Amino acid sequence: MRHVLAVVAGLGIVVTQSWGAARAEEEKLNPRAAAALEKVATSYQRGDAAGMLKSAALLLKRLDAPQWAGVDRLLAEHGLPSSGRLFGEARRELLLLGVAREMPKLGAREALLILPELEQEARKLEDLDGKHEILREPLPDPRTVRGYRDLLWDARALRDDLKTAGTVAAYLADATRRISRRELRKLEQSEQDALMADYEQAARDYQNKLAELDERTAEVHWRRLQWARDMLGQPSLTKEKFYAAYTWSEDADALHEFLSSRSGSESGFQRPVWRQPETATEIEQLVSQSGQLASDLTHKSQRFFNGLQWWLRGRYGLGTHAFGLGKSPLALRLPAARMMLWMPNEPPRPLDPVMVSQSDPPVPLFDRRHHYWWAWEGRNVNRISEKNRATKVDRDGEVIRQIVSYHDA
């Protein structure tokens, strides 16, 4: 008896369920194709993105376009995502982890399956100026602890979205260029046109927007550094002064990294403030003044806020696999995968579990993780809606991701 994964009523947790040879025959899948589809589903359960793509390559060789509709119907009947979504997310995961070499060559048929999924993600980045404060004119200068925190949090989330979109677009530009003419001739003209889209231009557009965002983010760090210098000059110890003792060094590091990365290309800046020669000198003066005013309060605040950051990861972060309860098998050999988490795209605010409705996810999502591990073992868990999927966040060299948005958009 063939088996495939089915999503039980709860958290999208997958368990083994009878596949049914008769049902596969109804969708005109021969035994080899059904076995390959089973391997795809098994790899999805294990979080093995590379293995899933290898099984998908075998499946793609055995099926034509009409049969793929049957594959998606079978997957949907068992609560699994569509084939395009499965393969698209698998390739995106391996791209972001820097292990693209482990992916099989992208063929024309698979490209046509994953393009709608990837283009849907790209459409979320349209009309960014009206959705993100960091891109508005004039650039906001909140002059408050929470205001700067929320503005930079949003900038980091947006940067990861743009970086991911650019990486995927560059990959598609290279991968579709390598599709053989023989494969292309088998496709209809509309399908050929879809594969010949100008993904290189899309990658350049994302890169230009990313450069603009970096300049704006650096300017916010500069303004917060000015604010921190003013707060540190106050005689009494306040919450704002303690926060400023932490942020001044963070802002200094961010500004030094930004300026060093753009050294020698001042004429290429988009914002006038970075083209002025006195800007770097003024920043160094602010850094020196802030460090002297903060003194040993810097070390104390760093210990507190660094600990707070790790607490936030533990309290609100979700693993990338087992629907938030586990990490990828790649974590066994890749440092980036060990640090990978899904995080909320807005600063989290806890909700009273008594007041949360059945249709909305609680915040934090898991109040006691071990309870859910036990519930998983007993297959007695509650379903989480797919409607709250959101973006990834990449910051400070760590790969941080997000699967559930705790706040409706």
ABEGO torsion letter per residue (X at the ends): XBBBBBBBBEGGBBBBBBAEAAAAAAAGBBAAAAAAAAAAAAAAAAGBAAAAAAAAAAAAAABBAAAAAAAAAAAAAAGBBBAAAAAAAAAAAAAAAGAAAABBBBBAAAAAAAAAAAAAAAAAABGAAAABAAABOBBBBAGBAAAAAAAAAAAAAAAAAAAAAAAAAAAAAAAAAABBAAAAAABBAAAAAAAABBAAAAAAAAAAAAAAAAAAAAAAAAAAAAAAAAAAABABBBAAAAAAAAAAAAAAAAAAAAAAAABGAAAABABAAAABAAAAAAAAAAAAAAAAAAEAAAAAAAAAAAAAAAAAAAAABBBABGGGABBBAAAAABAAAAABBBBBABBBBBBBAAABBAABBBOBABABAAAAAAAAAAGBBBBBBAAABBBBBBBGGBBBBBABBABBX
